[in-house]
């Protein structure tokens, strides 16, 4: 029997990869979109999905509106619900702390309430974050203490705990994926990895002279978003709900990312990258590294794309986007 999935934040990086995966598995997929006039919230990521597009149904709604969420879930009666909607930029969360709490934190509660009221049989996935660990010493696993260092991390921590609460209080199949940093060519341009690869493409083409960054020493566990979408799906295929850390187990600094990205186009990053203290966050996280042993053992999941391959793929993608832009400009 064909399964039905409901994805909030379907047009984000993770939502697009997850929708693509589920469509390949012959799911009927319903995706929730927030109405916005901003080009940052367009559907360009979904346009890259080629398989099963006729089974992808886009619905307008918002995780800040509990009534509409309940109506959507009551009508769709999904087998699986993936809550990926969030204000997901850590740096931006300091400037929009209340909105981040409303969307990223309380949004998860509203989705859970809608499931409890309208489709209690549905399995629920919550997109938790390594930012919840914050100052806790690496490597971090499912038992590591949370110490978030941003409004985003705090909101994700609330969403994580309320997911556990609904699992224990109401018996909902509610699982959380504590995902460490995951990137791709579909990453938003406001994130540091995409900011770097886009700048590398522009500098190599002579369109840009330098790249300004904040903390070059921050270390993260970077993986490929497409690999992590598979981990989300695997969590909801288990017989019992649980929480899983998802990551590669490798730490790389922003400096490392810059070095590899510029090397991909034959340039020395030190000639172009400038440290800008104005980009420093009020509070930052020094090092996040996953201990994903539980996911490896129980889910049978492991990352497929290496850090080096990921950086190279992102640079090449941004170079191609720049070439396409140049051609379109000439045609116009």
Phi, psi and omega in degrees: 000135183292133179273153179241130179239148177236124184238120171274145183069036187294335182267009173278179179305304184293320180299321181291318178292321179294315178301318179299315179297314182293323178295323177294335178267012174072026174285156163267122189244127174249128182241134180267126178245142173266129178296130180203145177269356183282135177294341178294340182249028178281179185257028184298329179291319181293333179296342181276351179281125184251330186265130172071026183300333180291345178260009177256114184246118183264131180237140175274139180180186184204139180286357173272358182242095184296326181296313181293324177299314180297319179298317180297311183291324178296321181285317186283324185050062184288153171281327182224139177236126180245116180264098180249358181290135180188157160274102197255007179268116183298313181298315181295331184299335177293329180271339180231055186298318182293317178296321179299317178296320182294316185274307187284323181271293183291337177302318178297319178300317181295321178295317178297320178296320179296320178294313181302321184276326192242339182206064185297345179280346184291144173272139187241134175245127175252129178278090174277176190219148175296341178297344176294332182285322175054251185277354181296140185294139176281161355284153183252136176231192186296341182260359181290141180293140176278136175211071185297151184238019180205159174303325177297311180299322178294317180295319178294326179295318176299313181299322179296313182294323181289332175295315176299318181299316180291330175294316183280324185278324188242358179073018178288139173286094185237116181241147177241135173256113178273086187275131172278174189307129180224132191233173179181172173298345179268006179293145178294149185289348179276352179272146190300323182296315180288327176301319180292308186293326177293319179293320179301314179299318181291320179293317179298329181271359180081016182266347185215148184259328184208169178230124180258129181227162179271254185279105181280345185266350179301133181249136180225159176262099186260128175230184182265127184302325179297322176295322185287333175297323178296322179297321178301312181298317181300325180298326181272002176261359181279163180283335180229143179284148179199175177252141184224133169280134180235121179186181184264339184084007179245140178251133176224142181275165174301324177300316178300317180298316179299315182301314180292318183296315179290325178297330179300332179250014175077027181241155176268117185302330184294340179279350187231335184273130179239134177281130180239105182299339180292341180272359179290138180280155177303326175214136184232169178248126185284313188209127175235122179221127185278140162252094186262030183304320182298316179294321179298318186281314186273315182277339186071025184261143171210146179295145183256324184264129180284165178302314181297318179294322180297312180299314181298318180296319180293320178296313181298322179296317180289329174296318180294320177299321179292320177296318178298320179297317179297317180295318179295325179293321179292320179295327183284000000 
